[in-house]
């Protein structure tokens, strides 16, 4: 394998407390790093960097672990900018526009869908994302959900079945019938194509009992559970996520003290999606309360056409710092190591020895530039280790 040494790094964030300043971010200054096609081989002072097959001069810029975007809906067709304009004019977001995207996605060809995913995936990667989770959930038929998961597999191994996004229009008068389809023929067809199962458990979507039934059925088929929860109202779904040992419970916009206590005593990550609050003019989640209680927090883009058409993790970090009282270091950790924990991965989200060689070189000497320059092109280069999924089209 070819080895590469990156020299003259002003600030190297490893997220490994055994390296550097012994903080959770494991920072080294005036640093260097050696990687091969797969993993990190060496990190240390620039002055003692070993030789390698190739060399890259960071020219006094910062290097961070690649972002881990643990919540996206990249497979969709159409757009809903009119809804965004309406919300900015005062219309309340209730999730009802999902059906519009279902109609558009069902009508799209696979080539058109692939073109859209390729574009959005490229935007994420250019912005420093090296690991991404992709959900289905915008076709809500057996054939459609299979089609979308097969497409997601072309881009990532972190695929999520979200057949329980909403009840589609054709089942509006037969809710139980759709849940039967979800837990029988759709799950049978989709389970081999997914790693995760997710349910939108909230007002206007699925109830606590329905979500439990669907996720327990998915778990019997070998899928690990995740949960959309408490985006639109206080639904009680946080307790369900912990009960089912969900890797992550996502949104968490509405929380009470009991929710936070439950999360703090669990292994379930609270994944916050501030792009959704920005795009729906909703209250932001209580990140400070979660962090102060010892809850593990992740940040993700929630890229989707209705409530968060966001493909920049740097923008998410800026929102978290400005609107949710997170420090830059907390937001960076949440968007890297936190995202990895939300996917129950220990090989990404950090740059300790043996980690995947996934990292980003910033256009600036400190990671703080991610929030300091909102809207700027802060990520100069993104490096991803050799991708192992089949049928990679990018």
VENTA-V822527 format. One line per field, one symbol per residue. ss: DSSP state (a for helix, b for strand, c for the rest). phi: phi as a letter, one per 20 degrees, with the letter a starting at -180 (. if undefined). burial: I if it has 24 or more other C-alpha atoms within 12 Angstrom, else O. A space follows every 10 residues. Layout:
ss: ???
phi: ???
burial: ???
//
This chain:
ss: cccbbbbbbb bbbccccccc ccccccbbbb bbbbbcccbb bbbbbaaacc cccbbbbccc cbbbbcbbbc cccccccccc aaaaaaaacc cccccccaaa aaaaaaacca aaaaaaaaaa aaaaaaccbb bbbbbccccc caaaaaaaaa aaaccccbbb bbbbccccaa acccaaaaaa aaaaaaaaaa aaaccbbbbb bccccbcaaa aaaaaaaaaa cccbbcbbbc ccccccaaaa aaaccccbbb bcccccaaaa aaaaccccbb bbcaaaaaaa ccccccaaaa aaccccbbbc cccbcccbcc ccaaaaaaaa aaaccccaaa aaaaacaaaa aacccccccc cccccbccbb bbccccccaa aaccccccbb bbbccccccc cccc
phi: .fdcdddlef bdedlcfedm emegelecdl dbbccdfdbf dacrfgfdff fbfccceflm eeccfgfdee bbcfeacnbc ffffffffeo ffecnffgff fggfffeeff fffffffgff ffffffeofd ccecdeodcm cgffffgfff fgffdbeedc ecgeebffgf dgdbgfffff fgecfffgfe gfdcecccce dagnddfgff ffffffffff eneeecbfbl edaeenffff gfgelffbcd nlfdcdffgf ffffeceeee eecffffged ldfefegfff ffenffddcb elgbeddaec ccffffffff ffdcmefgff ffffecffff ffdldddcnb cfgnfgfdbc eeerecfgff dfcfneefee bcddfgedfe lfdd
burial: OOIIIIIIII IIIIIIOOII OOOIIIIIII IIIIIIIIII IIIIIIOOII OOOOOIOIII IIIIIIIIII IIIIIIIIII OOIIOOIOOO OOIOIOIIII IIIIIIOIOI OOIIOIIIOI IIIIIIIIII IIIIIIIIII IIOIIIIIII IIIIIIIIII IIIIIIIIOO OOOOOOOIIO IIIOIIIIII IOIIIIIIII IIIIIIIIOI IIIIIIIIIO IOIIIIIIII IIIIIIIIII IIIIIIIIII IIIIIOOOII OIIIOIIIII IIIIIIIIII IIIIIIIIII IOOOIIIIII IIIIIIIIII IIIIIIIIII IIIIIIIIII IIIIIIIIII IIIIIOIIII IIIIIIIIII IIIIIIIIII IIIOOOIIII IIIIIOIOOO OOOO
//
